[in-house]
Amino acid sequence: MEINIQKKVLEANETQADINRQFFKKHNTFVLNMMSSPGSGKTETLCRTLGKLMPGIRVGVIVGDICTTNDADRLEVTGARVTQINTDKFGGDCHLAANLILDSAQRLGCGDLDLLIVENIGNLVCPAEFDIGEDARVVVLSVTEGEDKPLKYPLMFRVADVAILNKIDLLPYLDFDAGLAVDNMKKVHPRLPVFEISAKTEEGFEPWLEWLKINVFEKTGTGL
């Protein structure tokens, strides 16, 4: 019975995701689903990224959390349009489902955005299972989390279009093998691009920004 219910939930989500995808296509907006575990530095990476993309690229952000507006408040300081989804109103889901995205995108005024970034709820499991109508998925792993995370949570890395290994400024102080972490990502997804960055110092940011600008440009014609 539980399997059938889960199947129905995913089928309904896929239907809504297709509706979302058509909406974003109509409005010529590139949509990036950004996922990670809590504490990976996802929000700080976004703050730094937005600062380097705007105003040349018009950006909006949908922030997902179970509770609080802490991350949305930080992101608003960048000047991007930001809206918050708190899932405690919907039973405390640990992911953003497709049915929550369209209304938030419309409230942001998606018609004149080049890039919409969805900062998903911190979780390496559930967000990977739910298509939200995005163009691409990025997973952020930090050097404080352990090299084996891609092997423990393979679906997240398998469905990602790009990965970020964050907080490399801490490598001198940690017993963490960055090469092994990247190798483990490649075991799960051999062609996965991996950008090693520090959101604190902005080391390694240029290749990541270039990837993002190229993808936005290919859909919208802006950003390069």
Biotite code that builds the C-alpha atoms (Angstrom):
import biotite.structure as struc

atoms = struc.array([
    struc.Atom([0.000, 0.000, 0.000], chain_id="A", res_id=1, res_name="MET", atom_name="CA", element="C"),
    struc.Atom([2.790, 2.422, 0.912], chain_id="A", res_id=2, res_name="GLU", atom_name="CA", element="C"),
    struc.Atom([4.522, 1.749, -2.422], chain_id="A", res_id=3, res_name="ILE", atom_name="CA", element="C"),
    struc.Atom([1.329, 2.510, -4.358], chain_id="A", res_id=4, res_name="ASN", atom_name="CA", element="C"),
    struc.Atom([0.806, 5.760, -2.472], chain_id="A", res_id=5, res_name="ILE", atom_name="CA", element="C"),
    struc.Atom([4.395, 6.836, -3.155], chain_id="A", res_id=6, res_name="GLN", atom_name="CA", element="C"),
    struc.Atom([3.957, 5.970, -6.834], chain_id="A", res_id=7, res_name="LYS", atom_name="CA", element="C"),
    struc.Atom([0.823, 8.123, -7.048], chain_id="A", res_id=8, res_name="LYS", atom_name="CA", element="C"),
    struc.Atom([2.580, 11.016, -5.308], chain_id="A", res_id=9, res_name="VAL", atom_name="CA", element="C"),
    struc.Atom([5.492, 10.874, -7.754], chain_id="A", res_id=10, res_name="LEU", atom_name="CA", element="C"),
    struc.Atom([3.185, 10.559, -10.774], chain_id="A", res_id=11, res_name="GLU", atom_name="CA", element="C"),
    struc.Atom([1.213, 13.631, -9.676], chain_id="A", res_id=12, res_name="ALA", atom_name="CA", element="C"),
    struc.Atom([4.479, 15.494, -9.132], chain_id="A", res_id=13, res_name="ASN", atom_name="CA", element="C"),
    struc.Atom([5.708, 14.583, -12.636], chain_id="A", res_id=14, res_name="GLU", atom_name="CA", element="C"),
    struc.Atom([2.495, 15.956, -14.145], chain_id="A", res_id=15, res_name="THR", atom_name="CA", element="C"),
    struc.Atom([2.918, 19.254, -12.311], chain_id="A", res_id=16, res_name="GLN", atom_name="CA", element="C"),
    struc.Atom([6.616, 19.385, -13.168], chain_id="A", res_id=17, res_name="ALA", atom_name="CA", element="C"),
    struc.Atom([5.743, 19.193, -16.863], chain_id="A", res_id=18, res_name="ASP", atom_name="CA", element="C"),
    struc.Atom([3.306, 22.104, -16.412], chain_id="A", res_id=19, res_name="ILE", atom_name="CA", element="C"),
    struc.Atom([6.050, 24.074, -14.655], chain_id="A", res_id=20, res_name="ASN", atom_name="CA", element="C"),
    struc.Atom([8.514, 23.280, -17.437], chain_id="A", res_id=21, res_name="ARG", atom_name="CA", element="C"),
    struc.Atom([6.169, 24.613, -20.086], chain_id="A", res_id=22, res_name="GLN", atom_name="CA", element="C"),
    struc.Atom([5.609, 27.766, -18.038], chain_id="A", res_id=23, res_name="PHE", atom_name="CA", element="C"),
    struc.Atom([9.332, 28.419, -17.706], chain_id="A", res_id=24, res_name="PHE", atom_name="CA", element="C"),
    struc.Atom([9.864, 27.687, -21.385], chain_id="A", res_id=25, res_name="LYS", atom_name="CA", element="C"),
    struc.Atom([7.145, 30.189, -22.310], chain_id="A", res_id=26, res_name="LYS", atom_name="CA", element="C"),
    struc.Atom([8.789, 32.860, -20.168], chain_id="A", res_id=27, res_name="HIS", atom_name="CA", element="C"),
    struc.Atom([12.303, 32.040, -21.374], chain_id="A", res_id=28, res_name="ASN", atom_name="CA", element="C"),
    struc.Atom([13.610, 31.478, -17.827], chain_id="A", res_id=29, res_name="THR", atom_name="CA", element="C"),
    struc.Atom([16.433, 29.093, -16.964], chain_id="A", res_id=30, res_name="PHE", atom_name="CA", element="C"),
    struc.Atom([15.637, 27.218, -13.738], chain_id="A", res_id=31, res_name="VAL", atom_name="CA", element="C"),
    struc.Atom([18.331, 25.776, -11.487], chain_id="A", res_id=32, res_name="LEU", atom_name="CA", element="C"),
    struc.Atom([17.475, 23.407, -8.623], chain_id="A", res_id=33, res_name="ASN", atom_name="CA", element="C"),
    struc.Atom([20.194, 23.735, -5.955], chain_id="A", res_id=34, res_name="MET", atom_name="CA", element="C"),
    struc.Atom([20.402, 20.853, -3.470], chain_id="A", res_id=35, res_name="MET", atom_name="CA", element="C"),
    struc.Atom([22.646, 19.791, -0.596], chain_id="A", res_id=36, res_name="SER", atom_name="CA", element="C"),
    struc.Atom([22.695, 18.587, 2.980], chain_id="A", res_id=37, res_name="SER", atom_name="CA", element="C"),
    struc.Atom([22.293, 21.212, 5.747], chain_id="A", res_id=38, res_name="PRO", atom_name="CA", element="C"),
    struc.Atom([25.446, 23.206, 6.436], chain_id="A", res_id=39, res_name="GLY", atom_name="CA", element="C"),
    struc.Atom([27.131, 22.687, 3.063], chain_id="A", res_id=40, res_name="SER", atom_name="CA", element="C"),
    struc.Atom([27.384, 26.429, 2.466], chain_id="A", res_id=41, res_name="GLY", atom_name="CA", element="C"),
    struc.Atom([24.659, 26.454, -0.183], chain_id="A", res_id=42, res_name="LYS", atom_name="CA", element="C"),
    struc.Atom([23.258, 29.849, 0.821], chain_id="A", res_id=43, res_name="THR", atom_name="CA", element="C"),
    struc.Atom([26.656, 31.536, 1.014], chain_id="A", res_id=44, res_name="GLU", atom_name="CA", element="C"),
    struc.Atom([27.550, 30.063, -2.378], chain_id="A", res_id=45, res_name="THR", atom_name="CA", element="C"),
    struc.Atom([24.344, 31.569, -3.748], chain_id="A", res_id=46, res_name="LEU", atom_name="CA", element="C"),
    struc.Atom([25.013, 34.965, -2.177], chain_id="A", res_id=47, res_name="CYS", atom_name="CA", element="C"),
    struc.Atom([28.457, 35.111, -3.782], chain_id="A", res_id=48, res_name="ARG", atom_name="CA", element="C"),
    struc.Atom([27.138, 33.806, -7.100], chain_id="A", res_id=49, res_name="THR", atom_name="CA", element="C"),
    struc.Atom([24.303, 36.335, -7.288], chain_id="A", res_id=50, res_name="LEU", atom_name="CA", element="C"),
    struc.Atom([26.697, 39.167, -6.550], chain_id="A", res_id=51, res_name="GLY", atom_name="CA", element="C"),
    struc.Atom([28.709, 38.237, -9.629], chain_id="A", res_id=52, res_name="LYS", atom_name="CA", element="C"),
    struc.Atom([25.763, 37.568, -11.959], chain_id="A", res_id=53, res_name="LEU", atom_name="CA", element="C"),
    struc.Atom([23.632, 40.656, -11.371], chain_id="A", res_id=54, res_name="MET", atom_name="CA", element="C"),
    struc.Atom([22.650, 43.027, -12.856], chain_id="A", res_id=55, res_name="PRO", atom_name="CA", element="C"),
    struc.Atom([23.694, 41.517, -16.191], chain_id="A", res_id=56, res_name="GLY", atom_name="CA", element="C"),
    struc.Atom([21.485, 38.507, -15.455], chain_id="A", res_id=57, res_name="ILE", atom_name="CA", element="C"),
    struc.Atom([18.072, 39.065, -13.858], chain_id="A", res_id=58, res_name="ARG", atom_name="CA", element="C"),
    struc.Atom([17.778, 36.567, -11.019], chain_id="A", res_id=59, res_name="VAL", atom_name="CA", element="C"),
    struc.Atom([15.047, 35.389, -8.681], chain_id="A", res_id=60, res_name="GLY", atom_name="CA", element="C"),
    struc.Atom([15.338, 32.854, -5.864], chain_id="A", res_id=61, res_name="VAL", atom_name="CA", element="C"),
    struc.Atom([12.814, 30.512, -4.277], chain_id="A", res_id=62, res_name="ILE", atom_name="CA", element="C"),
    struc.Atom([14.068, 29.415, -0.851], chain_id="A", res_id=63, res_name="VAL", atom_name="CA", element="C"),
    struc.Atom([12.807, 26.202, 0.687], chain_id="A", res_id=64, res_name="GLY", atom_name="CA", element="C"),
    struc.Atom([13.028, 25.447, 4.401], chain_id="A", res_id=65, res_name="ASP", atom_name="CA", element="C"),
    struc.Atom([10.845, 23.656, 6.893], chain_id="A", res_id=66, res_name="ILE", atom_name="CA", element="C"),
    struc.Atom([10.861, 26.739, 9.154], chain_id="A", res_id=67, res_name="CYS", atom_name="CA", element="C"),
    struc.Atom([12.363, 30.275, 9.338], chain_id="A", res_id=68, res_name="THR", atom_name="CA", element="C"),
    struc.Atom([13.217, 32.852, 6.676], chain_id="A", res_id=69, res_name="THR", atom_name="CA", element="C"),
    struc.Atom([16.899, 33.047, 7.667], chain_id="A", res_id=70, res_name="ASN", atom_name="CA", element="C"),
    struc.Atom([18.323, 32.075, 4.266], chain_id="A", res_id=71, res_name="ASP", atom_name="CA", element="C"),
    struc.Atom([15.835, 34.213, 2.344], chain_id="A", res_id=72, res_name="ALA", atom_name="CA", element="C"),
    struc.Atom([16.742, 37.220, 4.490], chain_id="A", res_id=73, res_name="ASP", atom_name="CA", element="C"),
    struc.Atom([20.429, 36.740, 3.661], chain_id="A", res_id=74, res_name="ARG", atom_name="CA", element="C"),
    struc.Atom([19.740, 36.388, -0.051], chain_id="A", res_id=75, res_name="LEU", atom_name="CA", element="C"),
    struc.Atom([17.524, 39.470, -0.240], chain_id="A", res_id=76, res_name="GLU", atom_name="CA", element="C"),
    struc.Atom([20.528, 41.593, 0.692], chain_id="A", res_id=77, res_name="VAL", atom_name="CA", element="C"),
    struc.Atom([22.052, 40.766, -2.706], chain_id="A", res_id=78, res_name="THR", atom_name="CA", element="C"),
    struc.Atom([19.223, 42.613, -4.463], chain_id="A", res_id=79, res_name="GLY", atom_name="CA", element="C"),
    struc.Atom([17.748, 39.494, -6.048], chain_id="A", res_id=80, res_name="ALA", atom_name="CA", element="C"),
    struc.Atom([14.014, 38.917, -5.908], chain_id="A", res_id=81, res_name="ARG", atom_name="CA", element="C"),
    struc.Atom([13.427, 36.296, -3.214], chain_id="A", res_id=82, res_name="VAL", atom_name="CA", element="C"),
    struc.Atom([10.412, 34.380, -1.975], chain_id="A", res_id=83, res_name="THR", atom_name="CA", element="C"),
    struc.Atom([10.163, 31.817, 0.808], chain_id="A", res_id=84, res_name="GLN", atom_name="CA", element="C"),
    struc.Atom([8.432, 28.432, 1.000], chain_id="A", res_id=85, res_name="ILE", atom_name="CA", element="C"),
    struc.Atom([8.113, 26.957, 4.506], chain_id="A", res_id=86, res_name="ASN", atom_name="CA", element="C"),
    struc.Atom([6.926, 23.378, 4.382], chain_id="A", res_id=87, res_name="THR", atom_name="CA", element="C"),
    struc.Atom([5.831, 23.263, 8.011], chain_id="A", res_id=88, res_name="ASP", atom_name="CA", element="C"),
    struc.Atom([2.556, 24.618, 6.584], chain_id="A", res_id=89, res_name="LYS", atom_name="CA", element="C"),
    struc.Atom([2.265, 21.462, 4.465], chain_id="A", res_id=90, res_name="PHE", atom_name="CA", element="C"),
    struc.Atom([3.257, 18.833, 6.992], chain_id="A", res_id=91, res_name="GLY", atom_name="CA", element="C"),
    struc.Atom([6.967, 19.662, 7.218], chain_id="A", res_id=92, res_name="GLY", atom_name="CA", element="C"),
    struc.Atom([8.090, 17.993, 3.979], chain_id="A", res_id=93, res_name="ASP", atom_name="CA", element="C"),
    struc.Atom([11.869, 17.628, 3.620], chain_id="A", res_id=94, res_name="CYS", atom_name="CA", element="C"),
    struc.Atom([11.793, 18.616, -0.076], chain_id="A", res_id=95, res_name="HIS", atom_name="CA", element="C"),
    struc.Atom([10.097, 21.055, -2.424], chain_id="A", res_id=96, res_name="LEU", atom_name="CA", element="C"),
    struc.Atom([7.510, 19.429, -4.671], chain_id="A", res_id=97, res_name="ALA", atom_name="CA", element="C"),
    struc.Atom([6.527, 20.736, -8.094], chain_id="A", res_id=98, res_name="ALA", atom_name="CA", element="C"),
    struc.Atom([3.116, 21.981, -6.955], chain_id="A", res_id=99, res_name="ASN", atom_name="CA", element="C"),
    struc.Atom([4.757, 24.539, -4.646], chain_id="A", res_id=100, res_name="LEU", atom_name="CA", element="C"),
    struc.Atom([7.019, 26.046, -7.303], chain_id="A", res_id=101, res_name="ILE", atom_name="CA", element="C"),
    struc.Atom([4.694, 27.541, -9.910], chain_id="A", res_id=102, res_name="LEU", atom_name="CA", element="C"),
    struc.Atom([2.816, 29.866, -7.564], chain_id="A", res_id=103, res_name="ASP", atom_name="CA", element="C"),
    struc.Atom([6.081, 31.104, -6.047], chain_id="A", res_id=104, res_name="SER", atom_name="CA", element="C"),
    struc.Atom([7.561, 31.718, -9.497], chain_id="A", res_id=105, res_name="ALA", atom_name="CA", element="C"),
    struc.Atom([4.514, 33.723, -10.515], chain_id="A", res_id=106, res_name="GLN", atom_name="CA", element="C"),
    struc.Atom([4.713, 35.807, -7.341], chain_id="A", res_id=107, res_name="ARG", atom_name="CA", element="C"),
    struc.Atom([8.351, 36.599, -8.168], chain_id="A", res_id=108, res_name="LEU", atom_name="CA", element="C"),
    struc.Atom([7.341, 37.914, -11.585], chain_id="A", res_id=109, res_name="GLY", atom_name="CA", element="C"),
    struc.Atom([9.033, 35.146, -13.519], chain_id="A", res_id=110, res_name="CYS", atom_name="CA", element="C"),
    struc.Atom([8.134, 36.783, -16.844], chain_id="A", res_id=111, res_name="GLY", atom_name="CA", element="C"),
    struc.Atom([11.157, 39.082, -16.700], chain_id="A", res_id=112, res_name="ASP", atom_name="CA", element="C"),
    struc.Atom([13.686, 36.796, -15.007], chain_id="A", res_id=113, res_name="LEU", atom_name="CA", element="C"),
    struc.Atom([16.580, 35.224, -16.912], chain_id="A", res_id=114, res_name="ASP", atom_name="CA", element="C"),
    struc.Atom([17.462, 32.841, -14.082], chain_id="A", res_id=115, res_name="LEU", atom_name="CA", element="C"),
    struc.Atom([15.347, 31.322, -11.333], chain_id="A", res_id=116, res_name="LEU", atom_name="CA", element="C"),
    struc.Atom([17.257, 29.469, -8.630], chain_id="A", res_id=117, res_name="ILE", atom_name="CA", element="C"),
    struc.Atom([15.427, 27.141, -6.277], chain_id="A", res_id=118, res_name="VAL", atom_name="CA", element="C"),
    struc.Atom([17.365, 26.644, -3.051], chain_id="A", res_id=119, res_name="GLU", atom_name="CA", element="C"),
    struc.Atom([15.894, 23.327, -2.006], chain_id="A", res_id=120, res_name="ASN", atom_name="CA", element="C"),
    struc.Atom([15.549, 22.087, 1.564], chain_id="A", res_id=121, res_name="ILE", atom_name="CA", element="C"),
    struc.Atom([18.771, 20.715, 3.056], chain_id="A", res_id=122, res_name="GLY", atom_name="CA", element="C"),
    struc.Atom([18.559, 16.977, 2.493], chain_id="A", res_id=123, res_name="ASN", atom_name="CA", element="C"),
    struc.Atom([20.560, 14.545, 0.327], chain_id="A", res_id=124, res_name="LEU", atom_name="CA", element="C"),
    struc.Atom([17.630, 12.148, -0.130], chain_id="A", res_id=125, res_name="VAL", atom_name="CA", element="C"),
    struc.Atom([14.119, 13.461, -0.868], chain_id="A", res_id=126, res_name="CYS", atom_name="CA", element="C"),
    struc.Atom([14.864, 16.467, -3.131], chain_id="A", res_id=127, res_name="PRO", atom_name="CA", element="C"),
    struc.Atom([16.583, 14.141, -5.609], chain_id="A", res_id=128, res_name="ALA", atom_name="CA", element="C"),
    struc.Atom([13.320, 12.241, -6.119], chain_id="A", res_id=129, res_name="GLU", atom_name="CA", element="C"),
    struc.Atom([11.140, 15.232, -7.015], chain_id="A", res_id=130, res_name="PHE", atom_name="CA", element="C"),
    struc.Atom([11.316, 16.908, -10.422], chain_id="A", res_id=131, res_name="ASP", atom_name="CA", element="C"),
    struc.Atom([10.174, 20.532, -10.108], chain_id="A", res_id=132, res_name="ILE", atom_name="CA", element="C"),
    struc.Atom([10.377, 21.425, -13.798], chain_id="A", res_id=133, res_name="GLY", atom_name="CA", element="C"),
    struc.Atom([13.960, 22.674, -13.610], chain_id="A", res_id=134, res_name="GLU", atom_name="CA", element="C"),
    struc.Atom([16.472, 22.873, -16.456], chain_id="A", res_id=135, res_name="ASP", atom_name="CA", element="C"),
    struc.Atom([19.397, 21.675, -14.362], chain_id="A", res_id=136, res_name="ALA", atom_name="CA", element="C"),
    struc.Atom([20.263, 20.380, -10.911], chain_id="A", res_id=137, res_name="ARG", atom_name="CA", element="C"),
    struc.Atom([23.331, 21.223, -8.866], chain_id="A", res_id=138, res_name="VAL", atom_name="CA", element="C"),
    struc.Atom([24.399, 19.396, -5.713], chain_id="A", res_id=139, res_name="VAL", atom_name="CA", element="C"),
    struc.Atom([26.695, 21.074, -3.183], chain_id="A", res_id=140, res_name="VAL", atom_name="CA", element="C"),
    struc.Atom([28.974, 18.930, -1.011], chain_id="A", res_id=141, res_name="LEU", atom_name="CA", element="C"),
    struc.Atom([31.312, 20.503, 1.539], chain_id="A", res_id=142, res_name="SER", atom_name="CA", element="C"),
    struc.Atom([34.669, 19.216, 2.735], chain_id="A", res_id=143, res_name="VAL", atom_name="CA", element="C"),
    struc.Atom([33.261, 18.992, 6.269], chain_id="A", res_id=144, res_name="THR", atom_name="CA", element="C"),
    struc.Atom([30.821, 16.224, 5.304], chain_id="A", res_id=145, res_name="GLU", atom_name="CA", element="C"),
    struc.Atom([32.964, 13.232, 4.360], chain_id="A", res_id=146, res_name="GLY", atom_name="CA", element="C"),
    struc.Atom([34.245, 11.793, 1.091], chain_id="A", res_id=147, res_name="GLU", atom_name="CA", element="C"),
    struc.Atom([31.771, 8.898, 1.128], chain_id="A", res_id=148, res_name="ASP", atom_name="CA", element="C"),
    struc.Atom([28.586, 10.971, 0.814], chain_id="A", res_id=149, res_name="LYS", atom_name="CA", element="C"),
    struc.Atom([28.229, 10.350, -2.965], chain_id="A", res_id=150, res_name="PRO", atom_name="CA", element="C"),
    struc.Atom([28.373, 6.591, -2.314], chain_id="A", res_id=151, res_name="LEU", atom_name="CA", element="C"),
    struc.Atom([25.926, 6.780, 0.605], chain_id="A", res_id=152, res_name="LYS", atom_name="CA", element="C"),
    struc.Atom([23.436, 8.982, -1.269], chain_id="A", res_id=153, res_name="TYR", atom_name="CA", element="C"),
    struc.Atom([24.014, 7.994, -4.920], chain_id="A", res_id=154, res_name="PRO", atom_name="CA", element="C"),
    struc.Atom([20.689, 9.158, -6.367], chain_id="A", res_id=155, res_name="LEU", atom_name="CA", element="C"),
    struc.Atom([21.401, 12.782, -5.479], chain_id="A", res_id=156, res_name="MET", atom_name="CA", element="C"),
    struc.Atom([24.685, 12.736, -7.400], chain_id="A", res_id=157, res_name="PHE", atom_name="CA", element="C"),
    struc.Atom([23.298, 10.573, -10.203], chain_id="A", res_id=158, res_name="ARG", atom_name="CA", element="C"),
    struc.Atom([20.525, 13.057, -11.044], chain_id="A", res_id=159, res_name="VAL", atom_name="CA", element="C"),
    struc.Atom([22.733, 16.149, -10.720], chain_id="A", res_id=160, res_name="ALA", atom_name="CA", element="C"),
    struc.Atom([23.956, 17.991, -13.808], chain_id="A", res_id=161, res_name="ASP", atom_name="CA", element="C"),
    struc.Atom([26.824, 19.599, -11.925], chain_id="A", res_id=162, res_name="VAL", atom_name="CA", element="C"),
    struc.Atom([28.422, 19.290, -8.488], chain_id="A", res_id=163, res_name="ALA", atom_name="CA", element="C"),
    struc.Atom([30.166, 21.821, -6.276], chain_id="A", res_id=164, res_name="ILE", atom_name="CA", element="C"),
    struc.Atom([32.740, 20.808, -3.680], chain_id="A", res_id=165, res_name="LEU", atom_name="CA", element="C"),
    struc.Atom([32.632, 23.721, -1.252], chain_id="A", res_id=166, res_name="ASN", atom_name="CA", element="C"),
    struc.Atom([34.764, 25.063, 1.632], chain_id="A", res_id=167, res_name="LYS", atom_name="CA", element="C"),
    struc.Atom([38.083, 24.060, 0.073], chain_id="A", res_id=168, res_name="ILE", atom_name="CA", element="C"),
    struc.Atom([39.687, 26.849, 2.127], chain_id="A", res_id=169, res_name="ASP", atom_name="CA", element="C"),
    struc.Atom([39.321, 24.453, 5.099], chain_id="A", res_id=170, res_name="LEU", atom_name="CA", element="C"),
    struc.Atom([41.269, 21.600, 3.499], chain_id="A", res_id=171, res_name="LEU", atom_name="CA", element="C"),
    struc.Atom([44.540, 22.412, 5.323], chain_id="A", res_id=172, res_name="PRO", atom_name="CA", element="C"),
    struc.Atom([42.748, 21.941, 8.648], chain_id="A", res_id=173, res_name="TYR", atom_name="CA", element="C"),
    struc.Atom([40.755, 18.777, 7.898], chain_id="A", res_id=174, res_name="LEU", atom_name="CA", element="C"),
    struc.Atom([41.442, 15.117, 7.326], chain_id="A", res_id=175, res_name="ASP", atom_name="CA", element="C"),
    struc.Atom([39.556, 15.185, 4.031], chain_id="A", res_id=176, res_name="PHE", atom_name="CA", element="C"),
    struc.Atom([40.688, 13.814, 0.668], chain_id="A", res_id=177, res_name="ASP", atom_name="CA", element="C"),
    struc.Atom([39.200, 16.078, -2.015], chain_id="A", res_id=178, res_name="ALA", atom_name="CA", element="C"),
    struc.Atom([40.446, 13.797, -4.791], chain_id="A", res_id=179, res_name="GLY", atom_name="CA", element="C"),
    struc.Atom([38.680, 10.816, -3.229], chain_id="A", res_id=180, res_name="LEU", atom_name="CA", element="C"),
    struc.Atom([35.437, 12.803, -2.867], chain_id="A", res_id=181, res_name="ALA", atom_name="CA", element="C"),
    struc.Atom([35.537, 13.731, -6.557], chain_id="A", res_id=182, res_name="VAL", atom_name="CA", element="C"),
    struc.Atom([36.386, 10.139, -7.512], chain_id="A", res_id=183, res_name="ASP", atom_name="CA", element="C"),
    struc.Atom([33.363, 8.937, -5.548], chain_id="A", res_id=184, res_name="ASN", atom_name="CA", element="C"),
    struc.Atom([31.142, 11.411, -7.381], chain_id="A", res_id=185, res_name="MET", atom_name="CA", element="C"),
    struc.Atom([32.500, 10.106, -10.686], chain_id="A", res_id=186, res_name="LYS", atom_name="CA", element="C"),
    struc.Atom([31.831, 6.511, -9.649], chain_id="A", res_id=187, res_name="LYS", atom_name="CA", element="C"),
    struc.Atom([28.169, 7.409, -9.322], chain_id="A", res_id=188, res_name="VAL", atom_name="CA", element="C"),
    struc.Atom([28.037, 9.812, -12.297], chain_id="A", res_id=189, res_name="HIS", atom_name="CA", element="C"),
    struc.Atom([31.112, 9.497, -14.553], chain_id="A", res_id=190, res_name="PRO", atom_name="CA", element="C"),
    struc.Atom([30.434, 12.616, -16.648], chain_id="A", res_id=191, res_name="ARG", atom_name="CA", element="C"),
    struc.Atom([29.479, 14.880, -13.741], chain_id="A", res_id=192, res_name="LEU", atom_name="CA", element="C"),
    struc.Atom([31.276, 18.256, -13.869], chain_id="A", res_id=193, res_name="PRO", atom_name="CA", element="C"),
    struc.Atom([32.696, 19.093, -10.435], chain_id="A", res_id=194, res_name="VAL", atom_name="CA", element="C"),
    struc.Atom([33.754, 22.596, -9.394], chain_id="A", res_id=195, res_name="PHE", atom_name="CA", element="C"),
    struc.Atom([35.957, 22.908, -6.306], chain_id="A", res_id=196, res_name="GLU", atom_name="CA", element="C"),
    struc.Atom([35.276, 26.261, -4.671], chain_id="A", res_id=197, res_name="ILE", atom_name="CA", element="C"),
    struc.Atom([35.364, 28.287, -1.495], chain_id="A", res_id=198, res_name="SER", atom_name="CA", element="C"),
    struc.Atom([32.268, 30.396, -0.977], chain_id="A", res_id=199, res_name="ALA", atom_name="CA", element="C"),
    struc.Atom([34.199, 32.281, 1.699], chain_id="A", res_id=200, res_name="LYS", atom_name="CA", element="C"),
    struc.Atom([37.210, 33.303, -0.400], chain_id="A", res_id=201, res_name="THR", atom_name="CA", element="C"),
    struc.Atom([35.637, 32.834, -3.887], chain_id="A", res_id=202, res_name="GLU", atom_name="CA", element="C"),
    struc.Atom([38.513, 30.574, -4.891], chain_id="A", res_id=203, res_name="GLU", atom_name="CA", element="C"),
    struc.Atom([37.529, 28.463, -7.896], chain_id="A", res_id=204, res_name="GLY", atom_name="CA", element="C"),
    struc.Atom([34.413, 30.506, -8.661], chain_id="A", res_id=205, res_name="PHE", atom_name="CA", element="C"),
    struc.Atom([35.164, 31.387, -12.284], chain_id="A", res_id=206, res_name="GLU", atom_name="CA", element="C"),
    struc.Atom([34.592, 27.909, -13.824], chain_id="A", res_id=207, res_name="PRO", atom_name="CA", element="C"),
    struc.Atom([31.337, 27.560, -11.872], chain_id="A", res_id=208, res_name="TRP", atom_name="CA", element="C"),
    struc.Atom([30.135, 31.000, -12.982], chain_id="A", res_id=209, res_name="LEU", atom_name="CA", element="C"),
    struc.Atom([31.122, 30.274, -16.571], chain_id="A", res_id=210, res_name="GLU", atom_name="CA", element="C"),
    struc.Atom([29.108, 27.030, -16.556], chain_id="A", res_id=211, res_name="TRP", atom_name="CA", element="C"),
    struc.Atom([26.088, 28.866, -15.214], chain_id="A", res_id=212, res_name="LEU", atom_name="CA", element="C"),
    struc.Atom([26.348, 31.796, -17.630], chain_id="A", res_id=213, res_name="LYS", atom_name="CA", element="C"),
    struc.Atom([26.661, 29.475, -20.629], chain_id="A", res_id=214, res_name="ILE", atom_name="CA", element="C"),
    struc.Atom([23.563, 27.541, -19.610], chain_id="A", res_id=215, res_name="ASN", atom_name="CA", element="C"),
    struc.Atom([21.535, 30.687, -18.983], chain_id="A", res_id=216, res_name="VAL", atom_name="CA", element="C"),
    struc.Atom([22.677, 32.124, -22.325], chain_id="A", res_id=217, res_name="PHE", atom_name="CA", element="C"),
    struc.Atom([21.758, 28.980, -24.251], chain_id="A", res_id=218, res_name="GLU", atom_name="CA", element="C"),
    struc.Atom([18.148, 29.246, -23.047], chain_id="A", res_id=219, res_name="LYS", atom_name="CA", element="C"),
    struc.Atom([17.619, 32.993, -22.783], chain_id="A", res_id=220, res_name="THR", atom_name="CA", element="C"),
    struc.Atom([20.212, 34.638, -25.001], chain_id="A", res_id=221, res_name="GLY", atom_name="CA", element="C"),
    struc.Atom([21.492, 36.723, -22.081], chain_id="A", res_id=222, res_name="THR", atom_name="CA", element="C"),
    struc.Atom([24.326, 36.388, -19.615], chain_id="A", res_id=223, res_name="GLY", atom_name="CA", element="C"),
    struc.Atom([27.554, 36.342, -21.635], chain_id="A", res_id=224, res_name="LEU", atom_name="CA", element="C"),
])
